């Protein structure tokens, strides 16, 4: 994909996402405070760990970032659906899962690359 095509795709994604969020906000009975609070929960469980570890941890990998996002979102959504008033809030459980995903995904990828480099060439 060329840079121009990538820019076009990104613009369309932003436009579509903006339209979707606007429709959801207009049809919601929640207060603006509640909607902003929910938006920051998503950022906490899906974006914070990959961004922070990507900047400050030299062993972070793309697979670790992907595992972090997937696990964080999955645990948070399951928590919101099954036990929103649990002793441990769903967003903190999602943050913990995101941390586990980042560390495990990065270390497993590094381990696989290390074992592949030890194998003899064909």
N, C-alpha and C positions, 0 to 999 in steps of 0.2 A: 504494500500500500504506500503510495507516495505521500509526501507531507501535505499536499493539497487535499488529497482524498481523506486523510486522517483528520485534518481540520474540518472538513465538511461533515464527516461523521460525528465528530465531537460537538459541533454546533447543533446538529439535529438531535443528538441525545440530550443536550442541555435544554433545548426548546421543548422536547417531548416531556422531559422530567418536570420542567417548570409548569407546563400545562396540567400534568397529572397532579402535582402538589397543589396547584391553585384550585382545581376541582375538588380535591379532598378537603382543603381548608374551607371552601365555601359551603360544603355540605356537612361540615362537622358541627356538632353542638358544643364542642369543648372550647374552653377559653384560650386566648392567645398564649397565656402562660403555660397551660397544659400542653399545647402543641409544640412550643419551643422546648419544653422539658423533654417531651418524647423525641424530638429531633436530636437533642444532645445525647440521649441514651443510645441512639443508633451510632452516633459518632464515637461514643465511648467504647462500645463493644466491637465495632468494626474497623475503626480508623486509627484510634490512638496508639495501640500497641504496634501495628506495622510501621507507622510513621516514626514513633519514638525509637523502636529497635532498629529500624532502617538507618536512622541518623547516628545512633550512639553505640550500636553493637556491631562489631566488625564481622561477626559470623552469621548475621542475618542473611537469608536467601529469599528469592522470589517464592519458592515453595513454602517456606516458613510463613511468609506474609499471606499467602493464599489460605493456608491452614488456619492461620490466626483469624482471618475474616470469617471463614466458613464456620469454624467452631464457636467463635464469639457470637455470631448472629444466631446460630442454631440453638445454643444454650439459652440465650436471652429470649428468643421467641418461644421456646418450650416453657421457660419459666413464666413468661407473661401469660401464656395460655393456661398453664396448670396451677401455678401457685404465685399469683401476683403479690400476695401479702405474706410471703414466706419470711422466715427469720433472716435469711440472706436475700436481699433484693435481687431480682432477676438480672438487673444491669451489672451488679457486682459479680454474680456468677458468670455472666457472659464475659466480663473483663478477665476473670480468672481463666476461663476456657480459652480466651484469646491469647493470654500469656503462654499457656501450655501448648497451644497450637504453634505459636511462633518458635518457641524453643525446640519442641519436638520435630517440627517440620524442617527447621534449619539444620539441626544436628543430624537427622536422618538423611537429608540430602547430602550433607558433607560426608557422612559415612559411606553412602553409596558411591559418591565420586571417588573417595579414597580407595575403596575396594576395587573399583574398575581400573584405577591407574596401576594397581599391583598385578593385574592379570597380564600374562604374556600376549604380545601382539600376534595376530594370526599370520 
